[in-house]
Structure formats: C-alpha cells, structure tokens
C-alpha cells in the first residue's frame, strides 16, 4: 500500500469530530486514539491511527504526535497545540471539524456546479460531431442523387466534418493533451498553483473565489482567536489557509498596518480591503464588546451564504442556457440541410 501524504478535508473533519466527542466525554487523546483504531475498518485510517499512536506511546504530546505523523496540515497541528495549551482541546477539535466539513461542502458545490455544464458541453460537442461527420454525408448523398449539391452553411459544415475525419488522429492527440493538462492542473502541486492563478484572474470567477478566500479568512480568524491564539500568529496562519494570492497580499498589508501604524484589527482589515465598511464596523463593535471572534464567525457565515447563492444562481442559469444552445445549434444544422432538400424535391415534383 502506498504511503498516505495528507488527509483530505472529509477525512480531517471525521477525525476531528470523533476526537471532539471522545475528549468531551472525558477520555484522554491517547485512549481515544486506541478506541478509534478498534472501530476503524478502512486500512488507510488504521495506518494513520497506528502512526499517531506510536508517537504517543513514546511520550509525545497529542499535538506533537499529530505533527510527527505528517498526515495533517500545519493549521490543524497548530490549532491542536493551542487547544492543549488553553485546555480547550475538545472545543478546538469540534471547531476544526465544522471548518473542514464546510470546506468539503464548498468544494462539493463547486465540483457539482462545474461537472454538469462540462457534461453538457461534452454532449453538445459529441452530438455536433456526429451530425457533421455522419449525418451530413448521408444527406449529401441524397443531394448528389437528386443532381444537385449542398450550399451555404450545410456545405461549410460538411467540409468541416470531412476535415475532422481526415485529421482525426491529430484531433485525438489534441484531446489527449487537453486531458493531460487538466489532470496536471488538478493533481500536480505546480498545476494546482497555476489553476489557482487562472481562476483568481479570470473575470467571471474572480470575485467568486475572492469571496471564498474572505470567508476562509473570517472563519479561520474566528477559530484561532476563540482558541486564545495571538493576533499576529493568527494572521500568519490564516495567510496560508486562504489559498488566494491577492487576499494573502491583503493580509500582509493588514499585519503591517497593525504593527507599524498601530491600527486596530478592524481598522487594518478595512484599510487593507479585506472587509468593507459595514463588516469593518461590525468587527470594531466586536473589539469593544470583547467578542471579536463571534463577529468574525458571523461574517464568515455571511460570505459562505453569498458564495452558495452565487453557485446556485450559476447552475440555475447555465443549465437552461446550455439546453437552449444545444437545441438551437442542432436545429440550425438540420434546417440548413432539410430546407434546401425540400426545395429541390418540390421543384422536381
């Protein structure tokens, strides 16, 4: 079996959820890990738990064991360490579970929103290829038997279909290259970075992914501050969490405003452009009332709702649009052939 590198969002959420329940019931992390191993049926999960347990048996703390195991991102490791220091480990584990569950939900929604249009586009391309490479040549034979030939759009489409058949190997090679590029964007580390840059700078998706990053920032800050983490350390950790170069630069600017200019968190967030005036005032009120992390949590929730609405709106628009486009294209192709054919047949009659 190949060694696991890093757990995905779903696996991290499940681990944190179980550990939160175990800790809340008064069981120690070491005993809890053993209980989880007893119930684990998946081989990968067993390997993860055995590795962590091996470090705890050596006398290492829970957070140190998690770090040395190497299966969890640095953010989780740091948050667990803070939970141990503040005595809020069960609360931290539950918060981490909620965070990664939401991250998985966002990713699922994005995949769903992309998958359906992609399938529809592939179907459109397939149907159009069949029409111009298989159906149009049959109609062309009919025209030839009637002593005439295709003209206009139908003739152009017929030539395109013949070219596709002639250079089919080249077309297949191009499709393979495109597929390889897509796999590179989704699997390789450098590919994911490139994909991130593309989606961050592509007009239609630019604001959407920026709002996702803002939501991650607000939710992450709420979690770190509620756990007792120092503000500067929290900003540094969340910077690595947002996965958005533009927002990372804004966080750097925010940190400089706090350190060099002595701004409060709310002032720095507003000046850096991370939060608008409304959200900035909400954080300012949170600063005065001592519940900043609660306000940030609510702001994160608002960003989450906004991104969910945008996804739903995108899907509700793209579905009928693609169906209409497919119907129009297929109808246009068929009409470009059938109408001239009816004209020829009527003249013969």
C-alpha positions in Angstrom: 0.0 0.0 0.0 1.3 3.5 -0.9 2.0 5.9 1.9 -0.6 8.5 2.6 0.7 12.0 2.3 -2.0 14.4 3.6 -5.6 13.6 4.6 -8.4 15.3 2.6 -11.0 17.7 4.1 -13.5 15.0 4.7 -11.1 12.7 6.5 -9.8 15.6 8.7 -13.3 16.6 9.6 -14.3 13.0 10.5 -11.1 12.6 12.7 -11.7 15.9 14.5 -15.4 15.1 15.0 -14.7 11.7 16.6 -11.8 13.1 18.7 -14.1 16.0 19.9 -16.7 13.6 21.1 -14.1 11.4 22.8 -12.5 14.4 24.6 -15.9 15.8 25.6 -16.7 12.5 27.3 -13.6 12.7 29.4 -11.4 10.2 27.6 -7.7 11.1 27.1 -6.4 11.6 23.5 -4.2 8.5 23.9 -7.1 6.2 25.0 -9.3 7.8 22.4 -7.0 7.0 19.6 -6.9 3.4 20.7 -10.7 3.3 20.7 -10.8 4.8 17.2 -8.4 2.2 16.0 -10.6 -0.6 17.3 -13.6 0.7 15.4 -11.7 1.6 12.2 -12.4 -0.6 9.2 -10.6 1.3 6.5 -6.9 0.3 6.0 -5.7 3.9 5.4 -7.5 5.1 8.6 -5.9 2.3 10.5 -2.4 3.3 9.2 -3.0 6.9 10.2 -4.1 6.0 13.7 -1.3 3.5 14.3 1.3 6.0 13.3 -0.1 8.7 15.7 -0.4 6.1 18.5 3.2 5.0 18.0 4.3 8.6 18.8 2.0 9.0 21.8 3.4 5.7 23.2 6.9 7.3 23.0 5.7 10.0 25.4 5.0 12.8 22.9 2.0 15.1 23.4 -1.1 14.7 21.2 -0.2 17.8 19.1 3.4 16.6 18.7 2.3 13.2 17.7 -0.1 14.7 15.1 2.8 16.8 13.7 5.3 14.0 13.5 2.8 11.7 11.8 2.7 14.1 8.9 -0.9 13.4 7.8 -2.4 16.7 8.8 -1.9 20.3 7.5 0.1 22.7 9.7 -3.0 24.6 10.5 -4.6 21.6 12.3 -1.4 20.9 14.1 -1.0 24.5 15.4 -4.7 24.6 16.4 -4.4 21.3 18.4 -1.3 22.7 20.2 -3.3 25.8 21.1 -6.2 23.6 22.3 -3.8 21.7 24.6 -2.2 24.9 26.0 -5.6 26.5 26.7 -7.4 23.4 27.9 -10.0 23.8 25.1 -8.9 20.9 23.0 -12.4 19.4 22.7 -13.8 22.8 21.6 -10.9 23.2 19.1 -11.4 19.8 17.6 -15.1 20.4 17.2 -14.4 23.8 15.6 -11.9 22.2 13.2 -14.4 19.5 12.3 -17.0 22.2 11.5 -14.4 24.2 9.5 -13.3 21.3 7.3 -16.8 20.0 6.9 -17.7 23.4 5.4 -14.6 23.4 3.2 -15.6 20.0 1.8 -19.2 21.3 1.3 -17.8 24.3 -0.7 -15.6 22.0 -2.8 -18.5 19.6 -3.4 -20.7 22.5 -4.5 -18.0 23.9 -6.9 -17.5 20.4 -8.4 -21.2 20.0 -8.9 -21.5 23.4 -10.5 -18.7 22.6 -12.9 -19.5 19.0 -13.6 -23.0 19.4 -15.1 -22.0 22.2 -17.5 -18.9 20.2 -18.5 -21.0 17.1 -19.2 -23.5 19.2 -21.2 -20.7 20.8 -23.3 -19.2 17.3 -24.0 -22.6 16.1 -25.1 -23.1 19.1 -27.3 -19.7 18.6 -28.9 -20.4 14.9 -29.4 -23.8 15.4 -31.0 -22.5 18.1 -33.3 -19.5 15.9 -34.4 -21.9 13.1 -35.2 -24.1 15.4 -37.2 -21.4 16.9 -39.3 -19.3 13.7 -39.7 -22.0 11.0 -40.1 -25.4 12.6 -40.8 -24.5 15.3 -43.2 -22.6 13.0 -45.6 -25.8 10.9 -45.8 -27.8 14.0 -46.8 -25.0 14.9 -49.2 -25.5 11.6 -51.0 -29.2 12.4 -51.3 -28.4 15.7 -52.8 -26.0 14.1 -55.3 -28.6 11.5 -56.4 -31.0 14.4 -57.0 -28.5 16.1 -59.3 -27.5 19.0 -57.0 -25.2 19.7 -54.1 -25.2 21.3 -50.7 -24.6 25.0 -50.4 -24.2 27.7 -47.7 -23.9 26.6 -44.1 -24.5 22.9 -44.8 -21.7 22.8 -47.3 -19.3 24.5 -44.9 -20.3 22.1 -42.1 -19.8 19.2 -44.4 -16.3 20.4 -45.3 -15.5 20.8 -41.6 -16.8 17.2 -40.9 -14.6 15.8 -43.7 -11.6 17.7 -42.3 -12.2 16.3 -38.9 -12.3 12.8 -40.3 -9.2 13.4 -42.3 -7.2 14.7 -39.4 -8.9 12.6 -36.7 -5.6 11.3 -35.3 -4.4 14.9 -34.8 -7.7 15.8 -33.1 -7.4 12.8 -30.8 -3.8 13.8 -29.9 -5.0 17.3 -29.1 -7.8 15.9 -26.9 -5.3 13.7 -25.1 -3.1 16.7 -24.5 -6.0 18.7 -23.1 -6.9 15.8 -20.8 -3.3 15.6 -19.6 -3.3 19.3 -18.9 -6.5 19.1 -16.9 -5.0 16.2 -14.9 -1.9 18.3 -14.3 -4.0 21.3 -13.1 -5.9 19.1 -10.6 -3.1 16.7 -9.4 0.3 18.3 -9.5 1.3 20.9 -6.9 2.6 23.3 -9.6 -0.6 22.6 -11.6 -2.9 23.5 -8.7 -1.0 26.8 -8.3 -1.4 27.6 -12.0 -5.1 26.7 -11.8 -5.5 28.9 -8.7 -3.9 31.9 -10.6 -6.2 31.3 -13.6 -9.4 31.2 -11.6 -8.2 34.2 -9.5 -7.7 36.4 -12.5 -10.4 35.1 -14.8 -13.2 37.7 -15.0 -16.3 35.6 -14.3 -14.7 33.7 -11.4 -12.5 36.4 -9.9 -15.0 37.8 -7.4 -16.4 34.4 -6.5 -13.1 32.9 -5.4 -12.1 36.1 -3.7 -15.2 35.9 -1.6 -14.4 32.2 -0.8 -11.0 33.4 0.4 -12.6 36.2 2.5 -14.9 33.6 4.1 -12.0 31.3 4.9 -10.2 34.3 6.4 -13.1 35.3 8.6 -13.9 31.8 9.7 -10.3 30.9 10.4 -9.7 34.1 12.4 -12.8 33.4 14.5 -11.5 29.9 15.2 -7.9 31.0 16.1 -8.9 34.0 18.2 -11.5 32.0 20.1 -8.8 29.4 20.9 -6.7 32.1 22.5 -4.1 32.5 19.7 -2.0 35.6 19.5 -3.3 38.0 16.8 -0.1 38.1 14.8 0.3 34.4 14.8 -3.3 34.0 13.8 -2.8 36.3 10.8 0.3 34.4 9.7 -1.6 31.0 9.9 -4.7 32.2 8.1 -2.5 33.7 5.4 -1.5 30.1 4.4 -5.1 29.0 4.7 -6.9 31.3 2.3 -5.1 29.9 -0.9 -5.6 33.2 -2.8 -2.5 35.4 -3.7 -4.5 38.6 -3.7 -6.0 38.0 -0.3 -2.6 36.8 1.0 -1.2 40.2 0.0 -4.1 42.0 1.8 -3.4 40.0 4.9 0.3 41.1 4.7 -0.8 44.7 4.4 -3.2 44.2 7.4 -0.3 42.9 9.5 1.9 45.9 8.6 -0.9 48.3 9.5 -1.3 46.8 12.9 2.5 46.5 13.6 3.8 49.8 12.1 0.8 52.1 12.3 -0.7 50.8 15.5 -4.2 50.3 13.8 -6.8 48.1 15.5 -7.8 44.9 13.8 -11.0 46.4 12.4 -9.2 49.4 11.1 -6.4 47.3 9.5 -9.0 45.0 7.9 -10.9 47.9 6.4 -7.8 49.7 5.1 -6.4 46.5 3.6 -9.6 46.0 1.8 -10.4 42.6 3.3 -13.6 43.8 4.9 -15.9 46.6 3.7 -17.0 49.4 5.9 -20.1 47.5 7.2 -18.1 44.4 8.2 -15.3 46.6 9.5 -17.7 48.4 11.8 -19.1 45.1 13.0 -15.6 43.9 13.9 -14.9 47.3 15.6 -18.0 46.7 17.8 -16.8 43.2 18.5 -13.4 44.6 19.6 -15.2 46.9 22.1 -17.5 44.3 23.4 -14.8 41.6 23.6 -16.5 39.1 21.2 -14.4 39.8 18.0 -14.3 36.1 17.2 -18.1 35.8 17.3 -18.5 38.7 14.9 -15.8 37.2 12.5 -17.6 33.9 12.7 -20.9 35.6 11.6 -19.1 37.4 8.8 -17.6 34.2 7.6 -21.1 32.7 7.6 -22.4 35.6 5.6 -19.6 35.1 3.0 -20.5 31.4 2.9 -24.1 32.1 2.2 -23.1 34.6 -0.5 -20.9 32.1 -2.3 -23.6 29.4 -2.0 -26.2 31.7 -3.6 -23.8 32.6 -6.4 -23.2 28.9 -7.1 -26.9 28.1 -7.2 -27.5 31.1 -9.4 -24.8 30.0 -11.8 -26.3 26.5 -12.0 -29.8 27.8 -12.5 -28.7 30.0 -15.4 -26.2 27.6 -17.1 -28.5 24.6 -17.2 -31.3 26.1 -19.4 -28.8 28.1 -21.4 -26.8 25.0 -22.5 -30.0 23.1 -23.3 -31.3 26.0 -25.4 -27.9 26.4 -27.1 -27.8 22.7 -28.0 -31.3 22.8 -29.3 -30.6 25.9 -31.5 -27.3 24.5 -32.9 -28.8 21.1 -33.7 -31.9 22.7 -35.2 -29.9 25.1 -37.3 -27.7 22.3 -38.7 -30.7 20.2 -39.6 -32.7 23.1 -41.1 -29.7 24.1 -43.2 -30.0 20.7 -44.9 -33.7 20.0 -44.8 -35.0 23.3 -46.2 -32.8 23.1 -49.3 -33.7 19.5 -49.7 -37.4 20.2 -49.5 -36.9 23.0 -52.1 -35.1 20.6 -54.5 -37.8 17.9 -54.1 -40.6 20.4 -54.6 -39.0 21.6 -57.8 -38.6 18.1 -59.1 -42.3 17.3 -58.2 
